[in-house]
Amino acid sequence: ATALIVTDTFEDSEAASSSSASSTPSLALEAWCEIHLADVDVTMCLWDHKKTTTWAHDMISKEHNWEHLHDIEWEGANAEGMGAVALQAFVHEELGGWANTFG
């Protein structure tokens, strides 16, 4: 089994769009998972890309596969909405969209 942990964050700075940027919260989450999931037979996949809010808004307004996020509140403290946008970003960037996830 594989546990996918998506820790995407959206910032207003274009410098945030670098996927190689390290993040202390992500490192802390990875360490927590290694400690607490050590006895569980699971492979951990930590996906931590930095994207801008401008990028996310652009994707939501232009991409057909993102249209379900058009009316969702995701900025600020809305963890559920942010999670939905982060998961969509993962599926878009790594899998080429939802259509490619079902075989």
C-alpha positions as CSV (number, residue, x, y, z in Angstrom):
1,A,0.0,0.0,0.0
2,T,1.1,3.6,-0.6
3,A,0.1,6.6,1.4
4,L,0.2,9.8,-0.7
5,I,0.8,12.9,1.4
6,V,0.3,16.1,-0.6
7,T,1.7,19.1,1.1
8,D,1.4,21.7,-1.7
9,T,1.3,25.3,-0.5
10,F,0.2,28.2,-2.5
11,E,1.9,31.6,-2.1
12,D,1.7,34.9,-3.9
13,S,5.3,35.0,-4.8
14,E,6.6,33.7,-8.1
15,A,9.7,32.4,-6.3
16,A,7.3,29.9,-4.6
17,S,6.7,28.1,-7.9
18,S,10.0,26.3,-7.7
19,S,9.4,22.7,-7.0
20,S,12.8,22.2,-5.5
21,A,12.3,24.6,-2.6
22,S,12.6,22.8,0.7
23,S,10.0,23.3,3.4
24,T,10.4,22.9,7.1
25,P,6.8,21.9,7.7
26,S,7.2,19.2,5.0
27,L,10.3,17.9,6.6
28,A,8.5,17.8,10.0
29,L,5.6,15.9,8.4
30,E,8.0,13.4,6.8
31,A,9.7,12.8,10.1
32,W,6.4,12.4,11.9
33,C,5.3,9.8,9.3
34,E,8.5,7.9,9.5
35,I,8.1,7.6,13.3
36,H,4.3,6.9,13.5
37,L,4.0,4.7,10.4
38,A,7.1,2.7,11.0
39,D,5.1,-0.4,12.0
40,V,2.6,-0.1,9.1
41,D,3.4,-1.8,5.8
42,V,3.0,1.3,3.7
43,T,5.2,3.2,1.3
44,M,5.1,6.9,1.8
45,C,5.0,9.4,-1.1
46,L,5.5,13.0,0.0
47,W,4.7,15.5,-2.8
48,D,5.7,19.0,-1.8
49,H,5.5,21.4,-4.7
50,K,5.4,25.1,-4.3
51,K,2.9,26.9,-6.5
52,T,1.5,30.4,-6.6
53,T,-2.1,31.4,-6.0
54,T,-1.9,33.1,-9.4
55,W,-1.0,29.7,-11.0
56,A,-3.9,28.0,-9.1
57,H,-6.4,30.6,-10.2
58,D,-5.2,30.4,-13.8
59,M,-5.6,26.6,-13.8
60,I,-9.1,26.8,-12.2
61,S,-10.2,29.4,-14.8
62,K,-8.6,27.7,-17.9
63,E,-8.4,24.0,-17.4
64,H,-11.5,21.8,-17.9
65,N,-10.4,19.3,-15.3
66,W,-10.2,22.0,-12.7
67,E,-13.7,23.4,-13.2
68,H,-15.1,21.6,-10.1
69,L,-12.9,23.9,-8.0
70,H,-14.3,27.1,-9.5
71,D,-16.7,27.9,-6.6
72,I,-14.7,26.3,-3.8
73,E,-13.2,28.5,-1.0
74,W,-9.6,27.5,-0.8
75,E,-7.6,30.5,0.2
76,G,-6.8,31.4,3.7
77,A,-7.6,29.0,6.5
78,N,-9.9,26.7,4.6
79,A,-8.0,23.4,4.9
80,E,-10.6,21.3,3.1
81,G,-10.6,23.6,0.1
82,M,-6.8,23.9,0.1
83,G,-6.6,20.1,0.2
84,A,-8.8,19.8,-2.9
85,V,-6.7,22.3,-4.9
86,A,-3.5,20.6,-3.7
87,L,-4.8,17.2,-4.7
88,Q,-5.9,18.5,-8.1
89,A,-2.4,20.1,-8.6
90,F,-0.8,16.7,-7.8
91,V,-3.0,14.8,-10.3
92,H,-2.4,17.5,-13.0
93,E,1.4,17.7,-12.5
94,E,2.2,14.1,-11.9
95,L,-0.5,12.1,-13.6
96,G,-1.6,14.3,-16.4
97,G,-5.1,14.6,-15.1
98,W,-7.9,12.4,-13.6
99,A,-8.5,10.5,-16.9
100,N,-5.0,9.0,-16.6
101,T,-5.7,7.7,-13.0
102,F,-8.1,5.0,-14.1
103,G,-6.8,2.1,-16.1
